[in-house]
Amino acid sequence: MSLATPSYWWPDPGKPQGLSVALKKFALYPASLVYGQIVARRMRQPGTSGMVPVVCVGNFVAGGAGKTPTAMAVYDALEDVGMTPAFVTRGYGGTLATTSFRVDHERHQADEVGDEPLLLARKGPTFVGPERLKSIESAAEFGATCTIFDDGLQNPAIHKNLSIAVVDAEMSVGNGMCHPAGPLRAPVTSQLRHVDVVVMIGKGPRSHSVVRQAARRGVPVLASTLEMTIPEHLFGQPIHAFCGLGHPPKFFNRLKAAGLDVVEETAYPDHHPFSVDDAHALMKTAKDRKALLVTTEKDGMRFVGHDGALGELDAATTQIPAKLVFEDSSYLRSLLRQAIDRWKRELALVQIG
């Protein structure tokens, strides 16, 4: 299944919306109030502590905000402070994610475990399953001394020792309304009560409201940038860029800003499962335009390891990896140390009791 978000969730300030769009958005406003209140109330429920510390990397909105590269950067920071981390995730769209197990990035495919877990598994041990507590136990038995939740900020089932909310500065929280009228899962003020630090990716005026709300609640905001590694052979060549992300234009615009000659753009919904027809269409268009196929590393997970047309698409496509770089990584490491020390003290008190 793939997700296409309504255009009015992410309005362009320079383009006025039509009357029909405005009416549709405000017709959904009462439902959005109810939905936001339900999620906010659910987030207040107490969670169960895991066998090892839990660091949650989530976002305020539905759709891509940069969670996965942030989780991978947190993995590096945890290693820097002497921990042995592992990823724990639900496994969006994976047919095998009915019980807890470790993802094998050389054996599994995205339709079995989800595209994000497959990408995370290239970085470090990754466990998927519907019951995250069991996945934490599996990770601890494997030897992990800390787990990273990829998503799960709004899920109260597990107690988080440190919660990180990721915000894309360019998109921020969209129209500021809750689902279904907007992309928010709950009001920002309600979610900030459960957040220890906001990671702001990039810069943009839309992010100012989140920064102000975080400041009022005393939640620190950590600046960061998403850096793409573009191979030299792509420069000076016509590029056919394609992706299935929450906001495809961001990827296309970053390629252009890096100096690539993007002559063709093909956008799919988030988590789009690439089909044989998609592969044929992409390769035909690239051939007609005499262009090189380029996509994100996350999108590439959805056809890597396949045979036939999808295998041909994999061979013909250059994947662009993205790495999150913190403006002050030492501050993040300090927050992680503090969270781990608190967990150790709490565990000691429980053992004494």
Summary of the structure (lengths in Angstrom):
residues: 353
radius of gyration: 20.5
end to end distance: 47.8
largest distance: 71.4
contacts: 1185
relative contact order: 0.15
helix: 41%
strand: 22%
